[in-house]
């Protein structure tokens, strides 16, 4: 009987150890999940102007590594976060493989030509076969306060606890972000604009890009390159605008890559400001249904640099607000 009691106690202790180990692993998994989902705060001691290049209202970060190579990374509030394989090779980065996906971190940059890494687990960026050197997308911006100064051609990372000046505060637009269980799980900024008196729910999309067809280049006739910032609109809203506003100019094959049409909208309103004209590129069916899955609500447009260029826009991710200033 004593032997039986000792065996039973040992089995109980073994079971408790397994339960304890399971709880420990569960706690570690939950900790990793929160580290990945919840971005930290970009901590800078003073407002920091980052090395960027504006090209046709698209903004490229151009940091320089300590060893010398300069990177060219599209900054895209609505996009992903990755580096190209060519960039990794040129910068002598050593990727690691996680479940078959190659991941790497940004290289070390010179202090005078520096950009921050993303916060949380997405410091590790996947590699892909892409143009330029990669993209700094929605997760890179998360946890920061950023001023996209289009007229002055600057991108500034603000100190935490940003307080907008009175003029900016009077032209604030609330931002929506997708949440689950009370946790922000995506950082694609949604906001509302007004076009022809109607509300349009949209993505604030600094990386929206079009490649103008020859017909579009002839009609727009601004001597700029074919690749440039645009704004996007769903096909059904595009057709509604065409029906309701036959005077708005349309280019039937505006984008050389997609073959989609473009429409010139005379004016877009946001946060009390009106600006235009703005060319919108029609998106293929299903595009906005897919994009809406990352948003706090369904959207039918993306507002890109060809509208934002009129403003100095400060996006405060922690406070979920965007401030629009119109330089005099």
Secondary structure, DSSP 4 states (H G I P E B T S, - for coil): -HHHHHHHHHHHHHHHHHHHHHHHHHHHHHHHHHHHHS------SS-EE--EEEETTEEEE--BBTTSPBP-EEE-TTS--EEEHHHHHHTT---EEETTEEEEPPPPB-TTS--PPPSGGGGSEEEE--STTEEE-HHHHTT-EEEEETTTTEEEEPPSS----HHHHTTEEE-B--EETTEE-----EEEEEETTEEEEEEE-TT-EEEB-HHHHHHH-----SEEE-EEE-HHHHHHHHHH-TTS-EETT-BTTT---EEEES-EEETTEEE--EEEEEPPTTHHHHHHTTSSS--SEEE-HHHHTTSEEEEETTTTEEEEE---
